[in-house]
Amino acid sequence: MTRRISYSILLFLLFAAYTGTAQERIVLISTNLGDMKFKLYDDTPKHRDAFIQLAKESYYDGTLFYRVIQNFLIQGGSRSSRNAPPGKRIGYGDPDKTVDDEIRLNHFHKKGALCAPRQPDEVNPYKQSDISQFYIVKGQVFTPGQLDTMELAVNRPIRQKIYDQIITEPVREKLKQLKEEKKVSEFRDLADKLKKDIDAEYHMQTGILEFSEQKRKAYTTIGGYPELDGKYTIFGECIEGFDVIDKIASLKTDKNNRPLQDVKITVKILK
């Protein structure tokens, strides 16, 4: 009996320890225009932990949302924005506070996505993020037709390139010959094989754009900015305060996209 009780207690303690480590992390980003709550993703632990550590150090406190573009994003956190005089252009960020990329295909740039900016590919081929700042997606709402057009614009050139590689001039001549000789069965067999070869090669490509049902629902309801998908790490999402995102995104800005009205940031870890 004692052994059974001890075993039950051990299981309970192990379960409690597991649930404790898996606790969802929630942060509060406060501004003079209102508050926003975000949950941080567990599958981007490097960004999550780095962001939490900087928040605990009050690194972001007093910085500004210094880059604001309606229907796109609001970006802030850069230390050079702290106490920056009006009109001053804000620097990029802190090159010493980079994190290896954690780009996950299950996360996408829907409205409220909390993301890490980075330097361009030509100077940052490994896509390391600058966690000393962050951006929040505002985006816009798309129609299903607009999403279809985006898919076609990306995918049609990919398929055409494969088509040109497989349907060579000799292949065209062979098809033409079979058609002229009215060898219908042979023509269909060859055409079917070529189509299967094209489809197989197409589905092996990594650059294909296909909006999942989840993405289509988000982009056609709350909106977002799908052109950034797969290019930047998304490490959290807004769960309260979408109206604050709208307020900040609608502010008038100068030529550098800095709001004429300062929007100061304070970040607090809620759990």
SULUR-V715226 format. One record per backbone hydrogen bond with DSSP energy under -1.0 kcal/mol. CO is the residue of the C=O (numbers start at 1). NH is the residue of the N-H. Records with the same first field share a line. If there is no record, write none. Layout:
CO->NH, NH
This chain:
1->5
2->6
3->7
4->8
5->9
6->10
7->11
8->12
9->13
10->14
11->15
12->16
13->17
14->18
15->19
16->20
17->21
18->22
25->40
26->270, 271
27->38
28->268
29->36
30->266
31->34
34->31
36->29
37->239, 240
38->27
39->237
44->48
45->49
46->50
47->51
48->52
49->53
50->54
51->55
52->56
53->57
54->59
55->58
60->63
63->265
64->66, 77
67->75
69->72, 73
72->138
73->69
74->136
75->67
76->134
78->81
79->82
81->84
85->88
94->97
97->131
99->129
104->107
108->110
109->225
110->113
112->238
113->137
114->235, 236
115->135
117->130
120->123, 124
124->127
129->99
130->133
134->76
135->115
136->74
137->112
140->224
143->147
144->148
145->149
146->150
147->151
148->152
149->153
150->154
151->155
152->156
155->159
156->160
157->161
158->162
159->163
160->164
161->165
162->166
163->167
166->168
168->172
169->173
170->174
171->175
172->176
173->177
174->178
175->179
176->180
177->181
178->183
179->182
182->184
183->187
184->188
185->189
186->190
187->191
188->192
189->193
190->194
191->195
192->196
193->197
194->198
195->199
196->200
197->201
198->202
199->203
202->205
212->216
213->217
214->218
215->219
216->220
218->221, 223
219->142
223->111
224->140
225->228
226->229
228->231
233->116
235->41
236->114
237->39
240->37
241->245
242->246
243->247
244->248
245->249
246->250
248->251
252->260
254->257
257->68
258->254
263->65
265->62
266->30
268->28
